[in-house]
Amino acid sequence: MSATLLDGQAIARTIRAEVKERVAALLQRDRPAPKLAAVLIGDNPASEAYVGMKSKACGWVGIQSETYRLPAETSQRDAEGLIERLNRDETVTGILVQHPLPSHLNEIEVLARIHPSKDVDGISRSSLGALVNGESGFVSCTPLGIVELLDRYGIDLKGKRAVVVGRSIILGKPVALLMLNRHATVTICHSRTINLADVIREADILVAAVGRAEMISGEMIKPGAVVVDAGYNRVPGRTGDVGDVHFESAKEVASYITPVPGGVGPMTIAMLLSNTVLAAERS
């Protein structure tokens, strides 16, 4: 029997409706509408597309948005200076720096300039440190979306063996910490993990976030496991994106599985909207 789909598009629509109600509640209390400031440096077409999608989503729920574009040759000083100005702008609720930045910029230091109260993308060292310490802060949107998706389907992490394939600071590490905070036993794997397939087969919950097209096949998955595929990969000669998991073989083994597209991606944007409203509610 095929796995149940974890429908991120459907859950994201529900979350957007909830966010819209939260925005309306702020306006009813004579509070200003939340505003997301997106910073785009350079002319990366994919980054342009992502920022466009996020701005469109803001419009759906009543969040104001503005994109600040800087040329690719922008200096570190000018990039950080823009962040500082946005920190001081009382009309700006949240700040999003679209990554990757041009290679000559120190992205970590640019992100570090975002005030913690406006770091709605949750990927600065301050926000990641708060997650490690179990303190209040904003959580990176994709990991938060993954855990929210599992919650909405009633999938309990407590006591489960979770395996994360990937160790990036925007996905692998924070999703592992989130699941650890939910009392899962978590293993993080990567390209140098010995006997990777054997480790993956132990997972009750598998999160694939390594960025390699269809590297995880159905035979590597424990029967009944929950599979969350956070990979988006372009394969020459094929239309559209594919995940890190070979969907057709995995769905015959797993109990739940996310599709690509339509699984994790919509949840990322939904949680960005939720974080932006949360910043306004806290201000």
Secondary structure, DSSP 8 states (H G I E B T S, - for coil): ---EE--HHHHHHHHHHHHHHHHHHHHHTT----EEEEEEES--HHHHHHHHHHHHHHHHHT-EEEEEEE-TT--HHHHHHHHHHHHH-TT--EEEE-SS--TTS-HHHHHHTS-GGG-TT--SHHHHHHHHHT-S----HHHHHHHHHHHHTT---TT-EEEEE---TTTHHHHHHHHHHTT-EEEEE-TT-TTHHHHHTT-SEEEE-S--TT-B-GGGS-TT-EEEE---EE-TTSSSEE-SB-HHHHTTT-SEE--TTTSHHHHHHHHHHHHHHHHHHH-
